[in-house]
Amino acid sequence: MHWGDAEVRVAEDGTSIRLLRGPDLVVELSWVGAHGAPTEFESDDEVEHSLATPEGKLFQRQSVAEGWRSRWVLTREARRPAVVEDRLRVRPGSEYSLWSWASGVSAVLAVAPAHSGGPVLGLRLEQGYLEEFGNPSATSASVDYLIAPSGAELTPGQRLVTALVGEWHPLLDELAVRLPGWLNDSQLDAEEPWWGDLADYGLSAPDDVTIDFTESMVSVTAASGRRVLDVQTPRGLSRIPLEWVPGVEVVLHDVASAVVARGGRLSAAEALCVQFASDRQALWLDPAAEDLLDRVDWAAEESVLGAAFGLARGRSLGEAALVSDALRLLGRLPAGVGYGRVAMAGWITSLSVGLEAQERCHELLGRAAVGRTASLESSLLHYRSVDVGDAELAGAANRLGGLLPGGAPLLGWTERAQLVGLLELCPPEWERAGHYALVADKARGQILCAYIDGRVPHAEPLAWLLLNPALGALD
């Protein structure tokens, strides 16, 4: 089925639906565990199937007009399990990223280009319920969504409808108008109140938040971290994730303190966080902690974080030999993500310790980057051409969800931190520099909240979050 310059392809047995734009797959939808069946009806703009699931029957209709509409109707058969465990699977194409506000009845999914600004596919839940299921693995290419709240039951004769409407938008932030009107800024400073026009709805929240009512408005206040509010609207249950963002030094102190207290062998990322904490006066290092840092075998890791630690440690101790060793390590590495930032940091650090390394650093900075993301970093550090870098930078902002609330279920914490660092390199004279700075602030806040909540158990994302040409001296 043709939908403008895109095409909706439904598998002959109905088990998958793929949207293509030109030669590229934009997204694929499928119902987990559904058994295929021959097409029941097909026309130029509509295809219908009757599939079977472990719970009963599933009627599926795909249609195109001004938008792309996907509709599923689940009915339970007698003597089948009553609890609804069916899931909708969403797989973005290799050139696209997935962002989701999967908050119950008001869910919105965005499938955005990973290397340009748009156009962006918005999938709005017209009827039903969607909630992210589990945590996809680092190698996963798809995300599953529950179609009903956990524990919900479907009795024989009842129907459960799930309907998605797809629309094209020029840029990701155009989707903001599709979110509920009472949803305002979902990221705040610690102890700052969040306000919502929710007094007429049923609302429940964790025990450690404070809720106040003023006429039709509700204010919610909490300490640092992420909280989820359950709001019962006329359409059904919505889940609102709110984030109270801690200061960088708070998280850096916690991570570095835990690393020092544990002792033993430190990874380059852990050592870098401890050194950054000391440099920023977020943690005082006693002789035992200094000895831990001196014993880090950072060169053995053969990584840009190892080279960055060598530079930071050399700067802290005023030892030009350490800085020279770090530059030598960097010279053995491929020019991947972070390479340009560390090479630039090497030049700045060499000046601070009186090391003559200008020619060597220029050679490192001039190396051909490996991969599109690393090429973007090199461009931002060198040419600073909006014609070369803005489309890729817009794609990086898309992968972080722009200014939309929600999350990137297929993006790891380390990759998010790396993308934040790229957005921070945007030249201030570029037209969308302010927008990219706001996106970076939002993503940084999400990472810091994840540390407070214990959702990030290792130091690597924080080390990347603070990695810049000034070696952590700037937020």
Secondary structure, DSSP 8 states (H G I E B T S, - for coil): -EETTEEEEE-TTSS-EEEEETTEEEEEEEETT-B----SEEETTEEEEEEE-SSEEEEEEEEESSSEEEEEEEEE-TTS-SB---EEEEEE-TTEEEEEE-EETT-EEEEEESSSS--EEEEEEEES-EEE-S---TT---EEEESS-TT-B--TT-EEEEEEEEEEESSGGGGGGGS-TT----EEETT--EEES-TTSEEE--TTSEEEEETTEEEEE-SSEEEEEEEEETTEEEEEEEEEE--HHHHHHHHHHHHHHH-S---HHHHHHHHHHHHTTSS---HHHHHHHHT--GGGG-SHHHHHHHHHHHHHHT-HHHHHHHHHHHHTS---TTHHHHHHHHHHHHHHTT---HHHHHHHHTS--SSHHHHHHHHHHTT--HHHHHHHHHHHHHHTTTT-SSB-TTS-HHHHHHHHHHHTTS-TTSTTHHHHHHHHHHHHHHHHHHHHTT---SSHHHHHHT-STTTTS--
